[in-house]
């Protein structure tokens, strides 16, 4: 059987078409990758801040008594508890907002021998510490009462050295999160549009977005302890969103 020239040319022609198709496909794929890698982007940040007021106050009023007779010391502590609770009620609190703290007793000479104890001043052997906790949503009432602690001290209540005053909590973060994220996104978009305008471009779609953490700080940095957010009734909530846009 003879192979004609026409038959010989068919595989050659097919090979040429196949090679051309592969090359053309490679061109489009390569050109698409090149364009994708060279798409311009801009990364901008959007800030949202909101001033809020604490909705809950927790106030631990701790006091102690020292003496050599544990029964007598505990009796004095019981009187201090009564005075403290009455002080708080007189300043506008309900019984339901008050709770006694647990009693802690420390024997300064625990582990000493009898001979060693005889050489020590047993009049300060026992230290009994306790207190009253206030938990209230009336933060202004707590703030006002905490500024009258001198009245309680004048009644003979020995407030402990680690007394730090009330702490103020804000529990409404979930109620404002969505609104703040929207504000942060709008501010980031406005910054991106301004950048695109300055670059003679147009802002495109979002490539990626990252929501930062919500932070709560004291609104007014005026007191020596104002860096402690929990001691401030007035607070500032802050969040920063980072968004990367394509430029057209």
Residue pairs with C-beta under 8 A, 6 or more apart in sequence:
39 246
39 247
40 201
40 246
40 247
41 207
41 244
41 245
41 246
41 247
42 192
42 195
42 196
42 199
42 203
42 244
42 245
42 247
43 242
43 243
43 244
43 245
44 188
44 189
44 191
44 192
44 195
44 242
44 243
44 245
45 188
45 191
45 240
45 241
45 242
45 243
46 183
46 184
46 185
46 186
46 187
46 188
46 189
46 190
46 191
46 240
46 241
46 243
47 184
47 187
47 238
47 239
47 240
48 180
48 181
48 183
48 184
48 187
48 238
48 239
48 240
48 241
49 236
49 237
49 238
50 176
50 179
50 180
50 236
50 237
51 219
51 234
51 235
51 236
51 237
52 170
52 172
52 176
52 234
52 235
52 236
52 237
53 139
53 170
53 233
53 234
53 235
54 139
54 168
54 169
54 170
54 232
54 233
54 234
54 235
55 137
55 139
55 169
55 170
55 171
55 172
56 135
56 136
56 137
56 139
56 168
56 169
56 170
56 171
57 134
57 135
57 136
57 137
57 138
57 139
57 142
57 143
57 166
57 167
57 168
57 169
58 133
58 134
58 135
58 166
58 167
58 169
59 133
59 134
59 135
59 136
59 142
59 145
59 146
59 165
59 166
59 167
60 101
60 131
60 132
60 133
60 134
61 84
61 131
61 132
61 133
61 134
61 149
61 152
61 159
61 163
62 101
62 129
62 130
62 131
62 159
62 160
62 162
62 163
63 77
63 80
63 84
63 129
63 130
63 131
63 157
63 158
63 159
63 160
64 77
64 127
64 128
64 129
64 130
64 158
64 160
65 73
65 74
65 76
65 77
65 80
65 127
65 128
65 158
66 73
66 124
66 126
66 127
66 128
67 73
67 76
67 123
67 124
67 125
67 126
68 122
68 123
68 124
68 125
68 126
69 126
70 105
70 126
70 128
73 126
73 128
74 103
74 128
77 103
77 128
77 130
80 130
80 156
80 157
80 158
81 100
81 130
81 132
83 152
83 155
83 156
83 157
84 131
84 132
84 152
84 157
85 95
85 98
85 132
87 145
87 151
87 152
87 155
88 97
88 98
88 132
88 134
88 145
89 95
89 98
91 141
91 144
91 145
91 148
92 138
92 141
92 144
92 145
93 134
93 136
93 138
93 141
93 145
97 134
97 135
97 136
98 132
98 133
98 134
99 132
99 133
99 135
100 130
100 131
100 132
100 133
101 130
101 131
101 132
101 133
102 130
103 128
103 129
103 130
104 128
104 129
104 130
105 126
105 127
105 128
106 126
106 127
106 128
106 129
107 125
107 126
108 124
108 125
108 126
108 127
109 116
109 117
109 120
109 122
109 125
112 120
117 125
129 160
131 160
134 142
134 166
136 142
139 168
139 233
140 233
142 166
142 168
143 166
143 233
146 165
146 166
149 159
152 159
153 159
164 231
165 231
166 231
167 230
167 231
168 230
168 231
168 232
168 233
168 235
169 230
170 216
170 235
170 237
173 214
173 216
173 237
176 237
177 214
180 214
180 237
180 239
181 211
181 239
181 241
184 211
184 239
184 240
184 241
185 209
185 241
185 243
188 241
188 242
188 243
189 203
189 243
189 245
192 203
192 243
192 245
193 203
196 202
196 203
196 245
196 247
199 247
201 247
201 248
202 247
202 248
203 245
203 246
203 247
203 248
204 245
204 246
204 247
204 248
205 245
205 246
206 243
206 244
206 245
206 246
207 244
207 245
207 246
208 243
208 244
209 241
209 242
209 243
209 244
210 241
210 242
210 243
211 239
211 241
212 239
212 240
212 241
212 242
213 239
214 237
214 238
214 239
215 237
215 238
215 239
216 229
216 235
216 236
216 237
216 238
217 229
217 235
217 236
217 238
218 226
218 227
218 228
218 229
218 231
218 232
218 234
218 235
218 236
219 232
219 234
219 235
219 236
220 226
220 232
220 234
221 227
225 231
226 232
229 235
